[in-house]
Amino acid sequence: MDQLNELNNLTHIYRKSLAEIEQRAGASTQAVIDNPFKVDGSTREKIERMDADLSAAEHAVQDAQLRRMAQENAALRAKLDEPRFATQATRSDALDISSKEYAARWLKAVARGDAAELRVLSTGTSGAGIPTDMERRIIEKLQQANVLRSFCPVSTIDSKRTITVEGNLPTTALVAEQGAITAADPTFGTAISVTPYKYVSATTMSQEFIEDAIGQGGIGGGLDWVASRIGLSLALKMESDYTTGAGTSGPEGCAGSAMQSALATASQVTDLAGAAITTITADNVIDTAHLVPVQYRQGPRHSWFVSDTFVKVIRKLKVNSAEYVWVPAGASNAQSLAVGVPGTIYGIPYRVGQYVPTATTNNNIFALVGNFDYFEIFDRTGMTSMVDPYSGAANHRVTLYTYARTDSRIMLASAFAAITC
């Protein structure tokens, strides 16, 4: 624009100057230009200087126009190169589950029972993602209420997985100087498929509770309580399947039929004669602990996983008629309860699981010991939600469905041993 104004000004001055020269010379402008003898040298120099200035101004205008056109073309090309559909990285804050804007929209949708709004917030087919802050509270409760999650590896995956597990190590041998060396590769003969199975927690809330306890101002208050209840409910159901699941249509349990079959009799101390559970002896405990190969008895995850009934039985065992096998933590014990460390079973830490079998049915795993690095839990990324404002509409209630997907797998059964009953 500045270059164009300058050109206009120069053109105006140029025409005015030529008109003055024409009047003074008494001839047409073209005649003055063609016949230099009609004007003096200073006038010719002025005309040439004005010509040069006018040409420079015209070039400046042309250059500016070309630059503007180039910028407009570049902007148009960039616009055409943009993806046709928005991705997670280009979505607005209102659709970013970690943002305050998303949390506010999600809360308002739940408070109003607005299923349409939750569909807008959804990025897939399973419902709208739960705000990050609420998901964190649910996961915290999962960790607190789920015993196996507290000491087993927990991995996050974004799809199904097939994990190949090592079958044997390469061969190592002692050889003489210049002796022949036989090379052997490790084998990976076992492929473990991980399938995140879907769990859903249905929470029915009255509209009054939603409006008064949850509100619409942010995550907190009543929603903390709701998140903790959802987390506890999911944790207990998952814990049950992590413990005794068959691994066919759900997670594979560490004390379920899959582990029992994998261990068979070689890694089990059994009582298959139908005898009462209380007949388990201290020798059974010692034998089971030593069935775990030495290389797997190391690390913080080498542990017993037992029922509360098993702990009660073990504590009643006696070496003779008066002396109990169990040595409780005391002031003179290095693992004293006074410093916050519980007792052990044959020197091995233990965890109590409420879903470890306690019945006297044959082949139930009554106590499991081993390295729980080789029992792994897999969580599918992200939790989602759906709201149902219709089923309980007559009673002014809304149901919030919370979905989580998980799986658990025995990665190496030979790292474990069990007492069965």
Buried (B, 14 or more C-beta within 10 A) or exposed (E): EEBEEBBEEBBEEBEEBBEEBBEEBEBEBEEBBEEEEBBEEEBBEBBEEBEEBBEBBBEBBEEBEEEEEEEEEEEEEEEEEEEEEEEEEEBEEEBBBEBBEBBBBBBEBBBBBBBEBBEEBBBEEBBBBBBBBBBEBBBEBBEBBBBBBEBBBBEEBEEEBEBEBEEEEEEEEEEEEEEEEEEEEEEEEEEBEBBBBEBBBEBEBBBEBBBEBBBBEBBBEBBBEBBBBBBBBBBBBBBBBBBBBEBEEBBBBBBBBBBBEBBEEEBBBBBEEEEEBEEBEBEBBEBBBEBBBEEBBEEEBBBBBBBEBBBEBBEEBEEEEEEBBBEEBEEEBEBBEEEEEEBBBBEBBBBBBEBBBBEBEEEBBBBBBBBBBBBBBBBBEBBBBBBBBEEBEEEEBBBBBBBBBBBBBBBBBBBBBBBBB
